[in-house]
Amino acid sequence: MSGIVVVDQRADWPANIPGIEVVTAWDYLTDESMTRAKRSRIYNLCRSFSYQTTGYYVSLLASARGHKPLPEITTIQDLKLAESPSVLNDEIEELIQHSLARIGSAEYILNVYFGRSIAKRHERLARALFNLFPAPLVQAKFVYRGDEWRVETLGPIALGEVPAAHHEFLYEAARDYFFMKRRHPRTKRDSSRYDLAILVNDEEKEPPSNARALKAFEKAAEEQGFDVEFIDKSDYGHVAEFDALFIRETTAVNHHTYRFARRAAREGLVVVDDPVSILRAANKVFLAQLMERHRIPQPKTLLLHRGNIAAAARELGFPCVLKQPDSQFSKGVIKVESEADFKRQTRDMLERSDIIIGQSFEPTEYDWRVGVLDGVPLYACRYYMAEGHWQVVKRNDKGAKQEGNHETVDVKDVPAQVLKIAVDAARAVGNGLYGVDLKQFGKVVKVIEVNDNPNVDFGVEDLVLKELLYRRIMEYFVKRLESRARDPVR
């Protein structure tokens, strides 16, 4: 993807950076060669982004042409709301207080150049502000009121407002941004049709895909015409530069993975996992009601609150299972054996959530896991219970885990009723990639839960399909992208 710096006057950007073309805003808007240019990144450095100005139209028409502008129109609009406290998350608020703690004056101005600050002590704050409002040049004015620093103004600045002493640093920051270092260095391929970001976390102990699976995804994506980049949470400000986002880090609602998904969806990327799927699958209370509404069989399930504990205990009987709404990987799921234990555990859980889940205990030797993509079964596994335990994963008090065995099964060999109910459950949540957990009792099949962000590990879920598993997931991205190209409104 080529890079184009757009300025009001050619003299506004004297730096000569190999591989980067510099054009005036008027040329970008009116020159037919700019209209026809494909796969271009547009770095909009115009003096004003006010509504219907030239700078505004550069970002607006870049999006219409299929280019990737920085800033996006949505970012320009967001910057108009930037002084609203609700726009800044708690993490950034804390960073502001920490970064400015040693400032002696009552106000401070921070210039952010492509996500960097000339003052190294403010680099983290500069990156955080850029990630929230991705624009090439941003200025934040902070004032100290009461006992804390507050944002007074936050918005784009013109090149002419950058102090002369900052110019060399600005050009250095721009070069670093234009040619940012890859997590997996590679030669850019001219044949690439699309740009795919895969969000990962190298520090995660139990990621949804192991290292060999990630390499297999990369290979399959490149074969489908993608240029692939592995990103992490520090790359939030770069999301809009891609055509698609594949999240291979464990998702949660109050987490950067959800913010990535939400921003990507808002910017028009094809996203797996999409933010709606994350919201729905993350909450067991929602899933219980969703399965009930769609008449999808599940164990006897009750919504527990402080007013129905005694009645629920009688109805569920013992043993039974209690679930925290955001439980995952067997965490936050407890088996209780007695009424006294039931009351104690529900009391503790209801301190964290006003509603929790109670289910009848229905033991099996294994759980089915059916991977469903776009409403079609993709893979199937039997996950066996950990030895001497009632769950697939057994954890001790120190967090160490013991897993049961697994068996990957050809989809055509899975009982038809298991597949049908898995597909029905997945479709109730959305049309993305899901892992549906089920229990089978002869001809009776019940859904335990539907997971977004399901495990796809080399040597487990891919044992039957091999590389075809990874290719089918990448084909899904291509299908969605091509569909949007035909019908941009979708």
C-alpha positions as CSV (number, residue, x, y, z in Angstrom):
1,M,0.0,0.0,0.0
2,S,1.5,3.3,-1.1
3,G,1.8,6.4,1.1
4,I,0.7,9.9,0.2
5,V,1.1,13.0,2.3
6,V,-1.5,15.6,1.6
7,V,-0.8,19.3,2.4
8,D,-2.4,22.6,1.6
9,Q,0.8,23.9,-0.1
10,R,3.8,21.8,-1.3
11,A,6.2,23.9,0.8
12,D,4.3,22.9,4.0
13,W,6.2,19.5,3.9
14,P,9.9,20.0,3.0
15,A,11.0,16.6,4.2
16,N,12.0,14.1,1.5
17,I,11.0,10.6,2.7
18,P,11.7,7.8,0.1
19,G,8.5,5.9,-0.7
20,I,6.2,8.7,0.3
21,E,4.6,11.0,-2.3
22,V,3.6,14.5,-1.3
23,V,0.7,16.2,-3.1
24,T,-1.5,19.3,-2.5
25,A,-5.0,18.8,-1.2
26,W,-6.4,20.3,-4.4
27,D,-4.4,17.9,-6.5
28,Y,-5.6,15.0,-4.4
29,L,-9.2,16.0,-4.7
30,T,-9.2,16.9,-8.5
31,D,-6.5,14.9,-10.2
32,E,-8.0,11.8,-11.9
33,S,-4.8,9.8,-11.1
34,M,-5.5,10.2,-7.4
35,T,-9.1,9.1,-7.9
36,R,-7.9,5.9,-9.6
37,A,-5.0,5.2,-7.2
38,K,-5.5,1.9,-5.4
39,R,-4.5,0.7,-1.9
40,S,-3.2,4.1,-0.8
41,R,-2.6,5.4,2.7
42,I,-3.4,9.1,2.9
43,Y,-1.7,11.2,5.6
44,N,-3.9,14.3,5.8
45,L,-1.8,17.2,7.1
46,C,-4.2,20.0,5.9
47,R,-4.4,23.1,8.1
48,S,-8.1,22.7,8.9
49,F,-10.5,19.8,9.2
50,S,-13.6,21.9,9.8
51,Y,-16.8,20.8,8.2
52,Q,-16.7,21.0,4.3
53,T,-13.2,22.5,4.2
54,T,-10.6,21.1,1.9
55,G,-9.0,19.1,4.7
56,Y,-12.4,17.6,5.6
57,Y,-13.0,16.5,2.0
58,V,-9.5,14.9,1.7
59,S,-10.4,12.4,4.5
60,L,-14.0,12.1,3.3
61,L,-13.2,11.3,-0.3
62,A,-10.2,9.1,0.6
63,S,-12.7,6.8,2.3
64,A,-15.0,6.9,-0.7
65,R,-12.1,5.9,-3.0
66,G,-11.2,3.0,-0.8
67,H,-8.0,4.7,0.5
68,K,-7.0,4.7,4.2
69,P,-7.0,8.2,5.5
70,L,-5.3,9.4,8.7
71,P,-7.4,10.9,10.3
72,E,-10.6,9.2,9.4
73,I,-13.8,11.3,9.2
74,T,-15.0,9.6,12.3
75,T,-11.8,10.7,14.2
76,I,-12.4,14.3,13.0
77,Q,-15.9,14.1,14.4
78,D,-14.7,12.5,17.6
79,L,-12.1,15.3,18.2
80,K,-15.0,17.7,18.3
81,L,-16.3,15.8,21.4
82,A,-12.8,15.2,22.9
83,E,-13.3,17.6,25.9
84,S,-16.2,15.5,27.1
85,P,-15.1,13.5,30.2
86,S,-17.0,10.5,29.0
87,V,-14.8,10.2,25.9
88,L,-11.6,9.6,27.9
89,N,-11.4,6.2,29.6
90,D,-10.2,5.6,33.1
91,E,-6.9,4.3,31.8
92,I,-6.1,7.6,30.1
93,E,-7.3,9.6,33.0
94,E,-4.8,7.8,35.3
95,L,-2.1,8.3,32.7
96,I,-2.7,12.0,32.5
97,Q,-2.4,12.4,36.3
98,H,0.8,10.3,36.3
99,S,2.5,11.9,33.3
100,L,1.8,15.5,34.5
101,A,2.4,14.9,38.2
102,R,5.8,16.8,38.2
103,I,4.5,19.8,36.2
104,G,4.8,22.9,38.3
105,S,2.6,25.3,36.3
106,A,-1.2,25.4,36.2
107,E,-1.4,24.5,32.6
108,Y,0.5,22.3,30.1
109,I,0.4,21.9,26.3
110,L,1.4,18.6,24.8
111,N,1.9,18.2,21.0
112,V,1.5,14.7,19.7
113,Y,3.3,13.9,16.4
114,F,2.2,10.6,14.9
115,G,1.6,9.2,18.3
116,R,4.9,10.5,19.8
117,S,6.0,13.3,22.1
118,I,9.3,15.2,22.0
119,A,9.3,14.9,25.8
120,K,10.1,11.3,26.5
121,R,8.4,11.3,29.9
122,H,5.1,11.9,28.0
123,E,5.5,9.2,25.4
124,R,3.0,6.8,26.9
125,L,0.4,9.6,27.2
126,A,1.1,10.7,23.6
127,R,0.6,7.1,22.4
128,A,-2.6,6.7,24.4
129,L,-4.1,10.0,23.1
130,F,-3.2,9.0,19.5
131,N,-4.8,5.5,20.0
132,L,-8.0,7.2,21.1
133,F,-7.9,9.9,18.4
134,P,-5.7,8.7,15.5
135,A,-4.6,11.9,13.8
136,P,-1.1,12.9,12.5
137,L,-0.8,16.1,14.6
138,V,-2.7,16.6,17.8
139,Q,-2.4,19.2,20.5
140,A,-3.8,18.7,24.0
141,K,-4.1,21.5,26.5
142,F,-4.3,20.4,30.2
143,V,-5.2,22.6,33.2
144,Y,-4.8,21.9,36.9
145,R,-8.0,22.4,38.7
146,G,-8.7,21.4,42.3
147,D,-6.4,18.5,42.8
148,E,-6.2,17.0,39.3
149,W,-5.2,17.7,35.7
150,R,-8.1,18.0,33.2
151,V,-8.2,18.2,29.4
152,E,-9.3,21.7,28.4
153,T,-8.9,21.3,24.7
154,L,-7.8,18.5,22.4
155,G,-7.7,18.8,18.6
156,P,-5.6,18.7,15.4
157,I,-3.0,21.3,14.8
158,A,-1.7,22.7,11.6
159,L,1.8,22.1,10.3
160,G,2.5,25.9,10.6
161,E,1.8,25.7,14.4
162,V,4.5,23.1,15.0
163,P,7.5,24.9,16.6
164,A,10.6,25.1,14.4
165,A,12.6,23.3,17.1
166,H,10.2,20.3,16.8
167,H,10.5,19.9,13.0
168,E,13.3,17.3,12.9
169,F,11.5,15.3,15.6
170,L,8.2,15.5,13.6
171,Y,9.9,14.2,10.5
172,E,11.5,11.4,12.5
173,A,8.2,10.5,14.0
174,A,6.5,10.5,10.6
175,R,9.2,8.2,9.1
176,D,8.8,5.8,12.0
177,Y,5.1,5.8,11.5
178,F,5.1,5.4,7.8
179,F,7.4,2.5,8.0
180,M,6.6,1.1,11.4
181,K,8.5,-2.0,12.4
182,R,6.6,-5.3,11.8
183,R,6.2,-7.9,14.5
184,H,7.1,-10.4,11.8
185,P,9.3,-8.6,9.2
186,R,8.5,-9.5,5.6
187,T,8.6,-8.1,2.1
188,K,5.5,-6.4,1.0
189,R,3.8,-8.2,-1.8
190,D,2.5,-6.2,-4.8
191,S,-0.1,-8.9,-5.4
192,S,-1.9,-8.3,-2.0
193,R,-5.5,-7.3,-2.4
194,Y,-6.3,-6.5,1.3
195,D,-4.6,-5.7,4.6
196,L,-5.4,-8.0,7.5
197,A,-4.5,-7.2,11.1
198,I,-4.3,-10.1,13.6
199,L,-4.5,-8.9,17.2
200,V,-2.4,-11.0,19.6
201,N,-0.9,-10.8,23.0
202,D,2.5,-12.5,23.4
203,E,2.2,-12.4,27.2
204,E,-1.1,-14.3,27.3
205,K,-0.8,-17.6,29.0
206,E,-3.8,-19.3,27.4
207,P,-4.3,-17.6,24.0
208,P,-7.0,-18.8,21.6
209,S,-4.4,-19.8,19.0
210,N,-0.9,-21.1,19.7
211,A,2.2,-19.9,17.7
212,R,2.0,-22.6,15.0
213,A,-1.7,-21.9,14.4
214,L,-0.9,-18.2,14.0
215,K,1.7,-19.0,11.4
216,A,-0.8,-21.2,9.6
217,F,-3.4,-18.3,9.7
218,E,-0.7,-16.0,8.2
219,K,0.1,-18.5,5.4
220,A,-3.5,-19.1,4.6
221,A,-4.3,-15.3,4.6
222,E,-1.4,-14.6,2.2
223,E,-2.6,-17.3,-0.1
224,Q,-6.0,-15.5,-0.2
225,G,-4.3,-12.2,-1.2
226,F,-3.9,-10.6,2.2
227,D,-1.0,-8.7,3.5
228,V,-0.8,-9.7,7.1
229,E,0.4,-7.8,10.1
230,F,0.4,-9.1,13.7
231,I,-0.6,-6.2,16.1
232,D,-1.0,-5.8,19.8
233,K,-2.9,-3.4,22.1
234,S,-0.4,-0.6,21.5
235,D,-1.5,-0.5,17.8
236,Y,-5.1,0.7,18.5
237,G,-4.5,3.9,16.6
238,H,-3.6,1.9,13.5
239,V,-6.8,-0.1,13.2
240,A,-8.4,2.1,10.5
241,E,-5.4,1.3,8.2
242,F,-6.5,-2.3,7.6
243,D,-9.4,-3.9,5.7
244,A,-10.0,-6.6,8.3
245,L,-9.3,-7.5,11.9
246,F,-8.9,-11.0,13.3
247,I,-8.8,-11.1,17.1
248,R,-6.6,-13.9,18.4
249,E,-6.4,-12.6,21.9
250,T,-9.0,-13.7,24.6
251,T,-11.8,-11.2,24.4
252,A,-13.8,-9.5,27.2
253,V,-16.2,-6.6,27.3
254,N,-14.3,-4.2,29.7
255,H,-11.1,-4.8,27.8
256,H,-9.0,-3.4,24.9
257,T,-10.1,-6.4,22.7
258,Y,-13.7,-5.1,22.7
259,R,-12.5,-1.5,22.0
260,F,-10.5,-2.8,19.0
261,A,-13.5,-4.7,17.7
262,R,-15.8,-1.7,18.2
263,R,-13.4,0.7,16.5
264,A,-12.8,-1.7,13.6
265,A,-16.5,-2.2,13.0
266,R,-17.1,1.5,13.1
267,E,-14.4,2.1,10.6
268,G,-15.9,-0.5,8.2
269,L,-13.5,-3.3,8.7
270,V,-14.6,-7.0,8.5
271,V,-14.1,-8.1,12.1
272,V,-13.8,-11.4,13.9
273,D,-14.8,-11.3,16.7
274,D,-17.3,-8.5,16.1
275,P,-18.3,-6.3,19.0
276,V,-21.9,-7.6,19.1
277,S,-20.7,-11.2,19.3
278,I,-18.3,-10.3,22.1
279,L,-21.1,-8.6,24.1
280,R,-23.5,-11.4,23.6
281,A,-21.3,-14.4,24.1
282,A,-19.5,-12.9,27.1
283,N,-22.5,-12.8,29.3
284,K,-24.1,-16.1,30.4
285,V,-27.2,-14.4,31.6
286,F,-27.8,-13.0,28.1
287,L,-27.1,-16.5,26.5
288,A,-29.5,-18.2,28.8
289,Q,-32.3,-15.9,27.9
290,L,-31.3,-16.1,24.2
291,M,-31.4,-19.9,24.1
292,E,-34.8,-19.8,25.9
293,R,-36.2,-17.4,23.4
294,H,-35.0,-19.4,20.4
295,R,-36.2,-22.7,22.1
296,I,-32.7,-24.2,22.0
297,P,-32.4,-26.9,24.6
298,Q,-30.1,-26.2,27.6
299,P,-29.9,-27.6,31.1
300,K,-32.5,-26.3,33.5
301,T,-31.4,-22.7,33.9
302,L,-32.5,-20.1,36.4
303,L,-31.5,-16.4,36.8
304,L,-30.5,-16.0,40.4
305,H,-30.8,-12.8,42.4
306,R,-31.1,-11.9,46.1
307,G,-34.8,-12.4,46.1
308,N,-35.1,-16.0,44.8
309,I,-32.1,-17.9,46.4
310,A,-34.2,-20.3,48.5
311,A,-36.7,-21.1,45.8
312,A,-34.0,-21.6,43.2
313,A,-32.2,-24.1,45.5
314,R,-35.3,-26.2,45.9
315,E,-36.0,-26.1,42.1
316,L,-32.4,-27.0,41.0
317,G,-31.7,-29.5,43.7
318,F,-28.1,-30.7,44.5
319,P,-25.6,-30.9,43.1
320,C,-26.1,-28.0,40.8
321,V,-23.8,-25.5,39.0
322,L,-23.4,-21.7,39.6
323,K,-21.9,-19.5,37.0
324,Q,-20.7,-15.9,37.1
325,P,-22.1,-14.1,34.0
326,D,-18.7,-13.5,32.5
327,S,-17.2,-16.9,33.4
328,Q,-14.9,-18.6,30.8
329,F,-12.4,-21.4,30.6
330,S,-14.1,-23.1,33.6
331,K,-13.3,-20.0,35.7
332,G,-16.2,-18.6,37.6
333,V,-18.1,-21.9,37.4
334,I,-18.7,-23.7,40.6
335,K,-20.5,-27.0,41.5
336,V,-22.3,-26.9,44.9
337,E,-23.3,-30.0,46.8
338,S,-25.6,-28.6,49.6
339,E,-28.0,-25.9,50.5
340,A,-25.5,-24.3,52.9
341,D,-22.9,-24.2,50.2
342,F,-25.4,-22.9,47.7
343,K,-26.3,-19.9,50.0
344,R,-22.7,-19.1,50.7
345,Q,-21.5,-19.3,47.1
346,T,-24.5,-17.3,45.7
347,R,-24.0,-14.6,48.4
348,D,-20.3,-14.2,47.3
349,M,-21.2,-14.2,43.5
350,L,-24.0,-11.7,43.9
351,E,-21.4,-9.3,45.4
352,R,-19.9,-9.1,41.9
353,S,-23.0,-9.2,39.8
354,D,-26.7,-8.5,40.5
355,I,-27.7,-11.6,38.5
356,I,-25.9,-14.9,38.2
357,I,-26.8,-18.3,36.6
358,G,-27.9,-21.5,38.3
359,Q,-28.1,-24.7,36.3
360,S,-28.9,-28.3,36.9
361,F,-25.8,-30.5,37.1
362,E,-25.9,-33.0,34.2
363,P,-22.5,-34.9,34.0
364,T,-21.1,-36.4,30.8
365,E,-17.8,-38.1,29.9
366,Y,-17.1,-35.3,27.5
367,D,-18.4,-32.1,26.0
368,W,-18.9,-31.6,22.3
369,R,-17.2,-28.4,20.9
370,V,-18.5,-27.5,17.4
371,G,-16.8,-24.6,15.6
372,V,-19.4,-22.7,13.5
373,L,-18.4,-20.1,10.9
374,D,-21.0,-18.1,9.2
375,G,-23.7,-20.5,10.2
376,V,-21.9,-23.6,8.9
377,P,-20.1,-26.3,11.0
378,L,-16.4,-26.0,10.5
379,Y,-14.8,-28.4,13.0
380,A,-15.8,-30.6,15.9
381,C,-14.0,-31.9,19.0
382,R,-14.7,-34.0,22.0
383,Y,-13.2,-32.4,25.1
384,Y,-13.0,-35.0,27.9
385,M,-13.4,-34.2,31.5
386,A,-10.1,-33.7,33.5
387,E,-9.2,-36.9,35.4
388,G,-11.3,-37.1,38.6
389,H,-13.0,-33.8,37.9
390,W,-16.4,-32.7,36.5
391,Q,-15.0,-30.1,34.1
392,V,-12.8,-30.2,31.1
393,V,-10.2,-28.1,33.0
394,K,-9.3,-28.6,36.6
395,R,-7.5,-25.8,38.4
396,N,-5.9,-25.8,41.9
397,D,-5.7,-23.0,44.4
398,K,-2.5,-21.7,42.8
399,G,-4.0,-21.5,39.3
400,A,-2.2,-24.5,37.8
401,K,-4.5,-26.4,35.5
402,Q,-5.0,-30.0,34.4
403,E,-6.9,-30.6,31.1
404,G,-8.7,-33.6,29.9
405,N,-8.0,-35.4,26.7
406,H,-9.3,-34.2,23.4
407,E,-10.5,-35.9,20.2
408,T,-11.0,-34.1,16.9
409,V,-13.9,-35.6,14.8
410,D,-14.7,-35.1,11.2
411,V,-17.9,-33.0,11.0
412,K,-19.6,-35.6,8.8
413,D,-19.2,-38.1,11.7
414,V,-20.8,-35.9,14.3
415,P,-24.4,-36.8,15.2
416,A,-26.9,-34.7,13.1
417,Q,-28.7,-33.5,16.2
418,V,-25.4,-32.2,17.7
419,L,-24.7,-30.2,14.5
420,K,-28.2,-28.9,14.2
421,I,-28.4,-27.5,17.7
422,A,-24.8,-26.1,17.5
423,V,-25.7,-24.2,14.3
424,D,-29.0,-23.0,15.8
425,A,-27.2,-21.7,18.9
426,A,-24.5,-20.0,16.9
427,R,-26.9,-18.3,14.5
428,A,-28.8,-16.9,17.4
429,V,-25.7,-15.1,18.5
430,G,-24.5,-13.9,15.0
431,N,-22.8,-14.9,11.8
432,G,-19.2,-14.9,12.8
433,L,-16.9,-17.6,14.3
434,Y,-18.1,-19.4,17.4
435,G,-17.3,-22.4,19.5
436,V,-20.5,-24.1,20.7
437,D,-20.2,-26.4,23.8
438,L,-22.9,-29.1,24.1
439,K,-23.7,-32.2,26.1
440,Q,-25.2,-35.3,24.6
441,F,-27.4,-37.8,26.5
442,G,-28.3,-40.4,23.9
443,K,-30.6,-38.6,21.4
444,V,-30.9,-35.6,23.7
445,V,-28.5,-32.7,23.1
446,K,-28.2,-29.5,25.2
447,V,-26.2,-26.3,24.7
448,I,-23.9,-25.4,27.6
449,E,-22.7,-22.1,26.1
450,V,-21.7,-20.3,22.9
451,N,-18.2,-18.8,22.8
452,D,-16.9,-16.0,20.7
453,N,-13.1,-16.2,20.1
454,P,-13.0,-20.0,20.1
455,N,-9.8,-21.9,20.3
456,V,-8.2,-22.8,17.0
457,D,-4.9,-24.5,18.0
458,F,-2.4,-26.3,15.8
459,G,-2.5,-29.9,16.8
460,V,-6.1,-29.8,18.2
461,E,-8.9,-28.3,16.3
462,D,-7.0,-28.6,12.9
463,L,-6.3,-32.4,13.2
464,V,-9.0,-33.3,10.6
465,L,-9.0,-30.4,8.2
466,K,-5.3,-29.4,8.5
467,E,-4.5,-26.3,6.5
468,L,-8.0,-26.3,5.1
469,L,-9.3,-25.1,8.4
470,Y,-7.2,-21.9,8.3
471,R,-8.0,-21.4,4.6
472,R,-11.8,-21.5,5.2
473,I,-11.6,-18.9,7.9
474,M,-9.6,-16.6,5.6
475,E,-12.0,-17.3,2.8
476,Y,-14.7,-16.0,5.1
477,F,-12.9,-12.7,5.4
478,V,-12.5,-12.5,1.6
479,K,-16.2,-13.3,1.1
480,R,-17.2,-10.4,3.4
481,L,-14.8,-8.0,1.8
482,E,-15.9,-8.8,-1.7
483,S,-19.5,-8.5,-0.6
484,R,-18.9,-5.0,0.8
485,A,-17.0,-4.0,-2.4
486,R,-20.2,-4.9,-4.4
487,D,-22.5,-3.3,-1.9
488,P,-20.6,-0.6,0.1
489,V,-23.7,0.2,2.1
490,R,-23.6,-3.1,3.9
